[in-house]
Amino acid sequence: MITMYIFWFLEDLGGSNLLMGLTITVSGASGIPFLLLFEPLWKKIGLINIYVIGFIVYIFRFVGYVYLENPWVCLVYEAMEAVT
């Protein structure tokens, strides 16, 4: 859902095309370490707990976007996309 409107939102905040491209790069690159760590994490804490962690991170990400004033800070929230 966020990916459908993130570019409009960043444009309204004054974000550049470079920033919009970096959001895709950061969200994709942040997924690599998470994918490597998923199986050991899954075996250690269980699938339900991973769902709960993902849901909590999703809430933090949505709240972060609500209060976002500097468009460059969105890169922090985009790095959380792999967990959600």
ABEGO torsion letter per residue (X at the ends): XAAAAAAAAAAAAGBBAAAAAAAAAAAAAAAAAAAAAAAAAAAAAEAAAAAAAAAAAAAAAAAAAAABABAAAAAAAAAAAAAX
